[in-house]
């Protein structure tokens, strides 16, 4: 893969893509976290997903190792692994490519088609987790503050979602040492909390976001 799309994009946006070998070398510095299913990764300039693709592959390898003998658990924990990956990207074509790349990986891993509820649920998750916006200004492309969904797997096929504003999460990181993007602190009040949802319910919401 070329490390640049065009010289103009490099000049205008500083856009240069990180090669896979360097991505893997960097992820090996946090090897345990990169191979943990529920660890959360945020790439604030994710491009087409070079880092996030490698993180997802590592997480899915962990899913296969731990839950490969149970199709139910394997499918749900694969979705949960995807739910723990986040990205922000300034350029709209890059974020669209990033979403497509991650969706292709999980579809290939689970051997699912676009008509499958799990495919549509994955599309829905990526539509929230991968944001077209400016990470420095903490604003989405529509000018609104960036927010992220904190997803949790409750077991038995149920997922929990709570939304948090990115600027509040990052602002507190300079004052409180915590071990998570969604640190548990009294001022971290979600802007939205949703009832537990199944894969089918998540898939049905994909239509509202624009079906894949």
Secondary structure, DSSP 8 states (H G I E B T S, - for coil): --S-S-HHHHHHH------HHHHHHHHHTTHHHHT-TT--EEETT-TT-HHHHHHHHHHHHHHHHHHTT-HHHHHHHHHHHHHTEEEEESSHHHHHHHHHHHHHHHHHHHT--TTSHHHHHHHHHHHHHEEEEETTTTEETTSSB-EEEEEEEEETTEEEEEEEEHHHHHHHHTTS--SSTT---TT---SEE---B-HHHHHHHHHHH---
